[in-house]
Amino acid sequence: MTAPKKLVIIGATSFAEIAYEYFKKDSDYEPVAFAVNQAYRDKEELFSLPVLALEELEKHCPPDDHHVYVAMTYAQLNRIRTSFVDQMKARGYSLASYISSKAFIWDNAEIGEHCFIFEDNTIQPFTKIGNNVVMWSGNHVGHHSIIKDNVFISSHVVICGHCEIGENSFLAVNSVVANNVVIAADNFLNSGANVMKSTKVKEIYNPVATEIAKIDSFKLFKVNSSNAMA
């Protein structure tokens, strides 16, 4: 049996905790430490593993036998995560990816380095996923679509066939991209957005907000307020 690969998780936030769970229980990596910049190191341990100062990581976890995963989300349109990824590569570390055993990925789909793909993602034939992409649970990526580098896709997003998602973009929960649409770089698709035509760089798409009805729920359901249970 091959020994698990030693993994350092960069970060100590909620996403770092989630990454620890997934890597430990569903991958061929073994988390051995967390690492953060010294200025943000407010704990010595997490899950009984050391939280190391990132500035001194090579002293404890040399790059010749350790991989790293940068467990950061979409702050500054994914720039912070990307910056740390570039830094760790420059320091000689190999980048880890996590692909859930419960994701459905067609055998000819291409996936880049340093990706995190949660459970219940469906990635159809002839798709290409770039580097440093996060796909939270329950998304659909249609055939012949391209997800470019440093994208963050939250949950229950539908990307139809022959689409392209530009670098650094963020697609929020329940957003939809129609067939043959190109989402330009640095776009933000808010929850429930339904994008039917190609976009321009740095655009934001918000759905129409759900309106509050002019009557309350008791009137709609004919509830007698005098004997309604609390």
C-alpha angles and dihedrals in degrees: 000000000000115000114244117259114253113246133196115198112214107218136031103222130109092283090053089054090049091048089052091054095048097043093046097048104031112028144057091253126098114207109226103168148357122229133199135165110281092244090062098040101117098153136045098213142022120190087352091300122116120259102218132197106257091217090065100035096121091061092061104024111026117204095236091074105018133077125202137213119195103219100198129125132217103304112152089009092302094307096122094052090046092049092054092046090054091047094052092048090051089053090056102256123143114233121237126215129199121210114177118238085223095059118099109226121172113236095242095050114115121223125188131215128291097022128150114204116180130206124294096026113143115207111183131209123299094014124143123209115193131214127297095015124155119202113183119205128305106018131145122216111188127222121289092012125141126214108194128212126302096012123151117206115185123199133316095005117157118211110181128211126302093013130143125209113201128229120288095005124147122215113194130210117305095002117149132209114196126224118294094007122144115211106203125225121289096017124153117209108191124214111296096009114154110202114194102170137038118280140217129242117287096009125152122213120199125180121231106273118248109254125229111245119244091237128055127242094258090060093046093051095034093239114176102230093201093067101023114134117239 
